[in-house]
Amino acid sequence: MTIKLLAIGKTDKKELITLIEEYTKRLGFYIKFSIQIIPDVKNVKNRSKNQQTDEEGHLILDRIQPSDTVVLLDENGQQYSSVGFAKYLQKHLNSGIKQLVFVIGGPYGFSPNVYQRANGKLSLSKMTFSHQMIRLFFIEQLYRGFTILKNEPYHHR
């Protein structure tokens, strides 16, 4: 299985980029992982929220294969502890799927078409985080999940 993270908009904070790269490198010891950044939609001032999410939705759906299992990072999604998330990952590893795709949407969430395509929703917290920071938090939790599955000392119980 491979894991892909799709995210709308680039990260412009050097500190976050450095940490994202570090955890992405660490993840490479456990699984094939990639990040695809979808450029921000242009001329958002001239668009409604629905128009923006619809356009972002098309850009997201263009990068998803029919066989992909798609999980949206969404405030209304299922929440897990780190150990629970590790079990969630193990379930997907055991299922035989080829690619697990996690998606971080734009500032207004996802279009109805993206929600319809999704196989699930995951929330990292009831709090709201910037789209740039959530990338780091999610990738760190992926790494933590794999260290839990391997009984490595990164996660203290």
N, C-alpha and C positions, 0 to 999 in steps of 0.2 A: 504494500500500500504506500502511496505517497500522500503528503498533505500539502495543500496549497492555501495561501492566504491571499484573498483579493481585497484591495482597499482603495477607496476613492481618495484621490489627492495625495500629493507628496508630503513627506516629512521634511521640514526645513530647519529643525533644531539639531545642530551638530551633536549635542550630547545624546539626544534620543537615537540618532542614526548610529552612533558608536555602540550604544547598548543593544540596539536591535541587531546590528551585525554580529556582536559578540554572542548573543543567545541563538541566533541563526546558525552560527558556526558550531556551537555546542550541540544543537539539535541534530546536526549532520552525523553525529556518532550513533544516533538511534534510528533515524528515518530520513528518507528523501523529502526535503522540505523546500518550498519556494514561496516567494512573495511576488505578486504582480500588482503594480500600482496602476490604477486607472486614472488618467488625468482628470482634473477638475473640469466640470462643465463650464464652458465660457458664457459670457453675457448673462449671468444669473440675475442681474438687476432687472432685466427685461422679461424674466420668466416668473411664473407662479411657483409655489412650492411643489405642486403636483407636476407641473411641466419639468421641473428640475429632477424630481425623483423618477419620473418616467424616462427621461433621457439617461440618467445614471443607470436605471434598470436595464435599458437596452445594452449599455456598455458592459454591465455585469453579465447579463445573459449571453452575450457574444463570446465570453471567455469560459463558459461552462459547457462541458460535454454532457450528452444525454445519460451517460453511465455514471457521472459524478454523483456522489452523495454531498448535498449542499446544506451547510448549517450557517444560519445568519446570526451574527452577534447583535442581539436585539435586547432592549431593555425589558421586554416582556417574555424573554426566554427562560428556560430552565436554569436554575442556579445550582452549583455543586460546590462542595468543599474541594480542596486540592486532591485529596484521596478519592473522592467521588468522581472527579474529572478524570483521574487516571483510570478508574474502572470504566468510565465512558469511552475513553480512548481504546482500552483493551477490547471492549465489546466490538468496536469498529474494526480493530486489527483482526479479530477472530471471524468477522463476517465475510471476509473474502472480497471486499470492495477494492477497486483499483485505486480510486482517488477520493479523498475526503477534502472538500473545499469549504473553508470558513470565509465568510464575507463580512467586511466592515463597510457599511454604507456611508452615504454623505450626511450632511448635517440634519436633514429632515427624514432620515430613515430610508425605507425601501419602497419601491413601487408595488402595487398589487400583483403585478406579473412576477416579481422576484419572490414575494411571499408565497405565491402559488407554486412556484418551482421548488421552493425550499423543502428539504426533508426534515428540518428541525430548526429550533431557535435556542440560542444559548445566551445567558446574561452573566457577565462577570461580576456585577454588583447592582444594587438598587440605585447607587449613585451614578451620576453622569460624568464621563471623562471626555477629554478632547480626543478627536479621532487620531491625532498623532500619538498620544500617550497610550491609548488602548492597544495599539499595535505592540508596543513594548510589553505591556501587562499580559497580553494574550500569548505572545511568543515565550515569555518567561514561564507562564503557566503550562504551556506545552512541554517545555524543557523539564519543569518540575514534575509533570505527569509521567514522563518517561523515566526520570530518575526514581520515582516511586515504584513504577513497574519493575525496575531492575534492582530494587532494594538498595539503592545507593544512598549515601548519607546527606545529600543536598537538602532533603526535606526532613525536618526534625519532628518526630511524633512524640 
